[in-house]
Amino acid sequence: MFEKLIHTVKNNPNGKKWAHRLLIPKGDFKPRWWVLALLNSWFHQKGKDSRIRRSVRRDLFPFQPFSIGDNSLVEDFSVLNNAVGPLTIGNGTIIGLSNVIIGPVMIGNNVMLAQHVVISGINHGYEDITLSPSQQPLSVSKIEIGDDVWIGANSTIVAGVHIGKHSIVGAGSVVTKNVLPYTVVVGNPARAIKRWNEATQLWDRI
């Protein structure tokens, strides 16, 4: 029933405009209080023993999926945003202090994000020089972070990047390209410096 209603609204420009006015205050980007308190629980999934601290800003809307798995934690002062794309957090994952996560983003199981990490699946257009980038269309590209990944403090993951299983992103890195599984990357732009060698059971320098 709800899925059919959402589909109808999304495919009707007037209905979409009306729904936005209903869900979001004029001139704002946050959902109204009743959307968070009442409506989202019908659409979003929260796993057993998962916790989202009270100070977390939840820019979460019912017209896009949001889910967090079992035994996961989102720490204080973080931002969760699914306004333009789904946001999925797996089981046993830790989202550190003051992280900003803007969908579409899929984070796997047992992932560890340190402090002040930015993961954004969107970019503003800038091609038209007669308009501010804030007035130009968004480009959207899904970010995928595999299981057991560790992302260091103050790192940024840009739209469209896939980070493979059990990879490490060094603190302060800006990841602009895909990262292979079992790889350590550092820097701006991030580059691979180590990779796991299955034969020797060691992390080899590249």
Order of alpha helices (4+ residues) and beta strands (2+ residues): alpha-alpha-beta-beta-beta-beta-beta-beta-beta-beta-beta-beta-beta-beta-beta-beta-beta-beta-beta-beta-beta-beta-beta-beta-beta
